[in-house]
Amino acid sequence: MKTALVIVFAVILTVPLLAFAGPPIDGIYTSTDLGGQVLLGRYSESWDVPDGRLQMGNTVNKLSWDGATLGTQWQLFCTRIGGPPVLITDTVDGNGNGFREWRVVYVAGDLVLDGNGPWGDGSEAFYNANLHAYQEIKTFQYVNNQIVQCISNVSLQAAFQGWDESCVTISILNQEELGSTNTASLPADYPPFLVPITCDPTRTLGSWGEVDEITLIVSGCTVPTEETTWGIIKSRYE
């Protein structure tokens, strides 16, 4: 499955970009449900085994959703669980009812912002940032030892290519799982399941849901590093 944003990137990136790409405009950008201009999103998280939540290598793919098309404004691409999740709260009783809360740290991945988004000045087709830190606090609700709901709070930091500081942060206060391959198939209008590292959309197991209450902050992208050809991101989208 290819998204609109991915298709645009593949065309743009057929010629390497050799000059510095300027960073997005400093500011605080919020999602439409918070009164801002950032589109809400949809996500998938792939697994390698049945009922494979919270496993090393589970890989996230998040895309903006405008009501008709995925990925026209932003994408969080191919970050994966990099270490054993940590159980921080457990209220599940002897009847199997209650909550379990996990801290989950992910590694690698990219953030891609469309150049025509509220953070853009019209001079760049898109902005690409490497994720430096990504964490989710996942809260599972159990009834009779069965998961009936999963809500996640997400925080991340990233640095735009060509700039040496982690000058973008994102918080997501309501990421809700809507389904999983335990009971259904991935709907066609959700991001595909990705393989870790290579980021190929070929996994078949996982969960999916919606991304709400987004706050994106760009601040202090001031120090350029070295010229870039966007080689890594190009190879992924071709």
N, C-alpha and C positions, 0 to 999 in steps of 0.2 A: 504494500500500500504506500503510495507516494502522496504527500501533502502538497498544497499549493505553494507553501513557502519553500519546501525542499526543491520543487521543480524550478522555481525561480532561481534559487541558489545554484543549481546545476548549470543553468545557462550563464549566469554571471561569472562563475568560477572556471569557465573553460579557458580564460586568459588569466595568468597569475597577477595578483595585485602587488606591485613592487614598491609603491609609495606608502607612506604612513596613512593609516586610516584614523581620522580624528575620533575621539571618544564621543559618546552621547552627551547631551546637555545635562548638566547637574540639575537635580530636582527630586521631588518625592512624587511618585506616580502610583495611583491606586486603581483597583479594579472597579468595574462599573457598579458592582453591588455596594461599593463604598463611596460612590459618587464621582469616581474618576473615569479615565479613558482606557485603562488597560482591560483588554478582553479577558473574560473568564476562560477556564481551560478544561481540558479532559486529559486523563492520563491512563497509562497502562504500566504494570509492573510484572515483568516476566519471571517465571519460575522454571526450574529444570526437572522437577519431579512433581507428581500429583500432590495437591494441598501443600505447596512448598513455600508458604509464607516464612519470612524472617530467615531465609537461608543465604549464605554467602554466595555472591554472584547474581542475586536477583537484580534485575536491571530496569531502571525507570525511563519512561518516555512520556513527556508532558508537552502538549501543544495547545495553543490558544484555539478558541472555538467561537465563531461569530454567528452561530445558529445554523450555518449551512456548510462551512468549510473549515477544516483543521489547518492550523499553522500559518495563518495569514499575518500574524503580528509577533508571535514569540514562540520559542521552543526551548525546553530543558531536555537535553539529549544524552542518553547513554551513560548515566551515572549508576553505579552498582554498589551493593552492600559489600563493604570492604573488611568487616570484622564481625565477630559474634555480637548480636544485639544484647543489650543489658536490660533486664527486668527491673523497673524502678518502682512499680506499684502493683500489688496483687490483692484484690478484694474478693476473689472468687471463693464462694463458701462450699460446704460439703455437698450441696445440691447442684453445684456447677453453675451458680448464678453470681454475677459480679463483673468486675473489670480487671483487665491486665494492661499495664502501660509499659511500653518498651522504648528505649533510646536506641536508634538505629543510625549508624554512621555510614555514609556512602563515599565512594572515591571516584576520581576522574569525571569525565563528562564536560559538556559545553552548554553555554547559554547563548542563544541567537536571538537578536532583536531586529525587527524590520526597521529599515532606515526611515520609513514614513510614519513610525509610531510617534507618540507624544514626546519622546526623548530625542527625536531626530531634528536636524536643521535642514534637511533636504539635500545634503552634500554626499551622503553615503547610501548605498543600496541596502546595506545591513551592517550590523555590528556583531562580532563574535567574541565571546569571553570564555576562558577556561575556568572551570569551577575549582576553587581552592579549599572550600569547606562546605559540606552538605550534611544536614542532619534532619531526621524526622523523629518526632515523638508520636508513636502510634498507640492509640487507645482502642482495645478490643473489648466489646461488651459480649458477655456470655450468658446464655439461657440454657439450662439443662446441658451444660458442657459444650454447647454449640455456639460458634461465633455468629452473632446476629447483626453486628455493626462494627465498622472500623473507621475511626476519624483520626486524621493525622494533622499535626502542626509541623510546618516545614521552615527551616532557616538555611540560608546559603550565603556564601561570599564568592565573588568571582573577579577576575582581572581581564580586561579587554586586551586582545592581542595587539602588541605594539606598545603597551603601557604596563609599567612594572608594579602597579599597586592593586590591591583588592578594593577597587573603588565602586563596586556595585554590590548591594545586598538585597535579598528578597526574603520576605516572610509570607507564609501562607497559613492562615489561621483556620481554614476549614477545607480539608481535602477528604472527601467522603467516598469510600468504596461502595460501588453500586452492584458489583457482581464479580464472579470468578469462574474459572473453568471447572471448579468443583461441581457446578450445577448447570452451567450454560456455556455457550460459545461467545467469543469476543465479538461484540457488535461491529458492523462495518464502519461506523462513523466514530470509532475510537482509535487512538494511536496503536500501531502494531506492536507486538511483543518483540523485544530486541535481545540479541545474543550479547553477552558482555564482551568488552574489549573490541571485537570486530564490529559490533553494532549492527549486524545484519538483522533484518526483520523476519527471522525464520523460526523463532521459538513459537510454541503452540499453547503453552500453559501460562496462567497468571491471573491477575485481577485487573479491574479497571474502575474508573470513577470520575468524579468531577472535582475541579479545583476552583475554590472561591476565596474571597477576602484576601486579595493579593496586595502587598505593598512593596514596590520596587524603589530603591533609593540609589541614585547615582551621585557620587560626591568625591571630588579630589582626583580625577583622572588627569594628572598634570605632567607625569614624567615619562617621555617616550623611551623605549628600549632599543630595538633594532628593527630593521625592515623585515617584512614577512611576506611570504608568498601564499599564505593561507593553505598550505599544502595538505595539512591533516584534515581540515574541514572539507576541502575540495574532494579529497579521495573518498570521504564518507558519502557525499551527496551525488557523485557522478554515477 
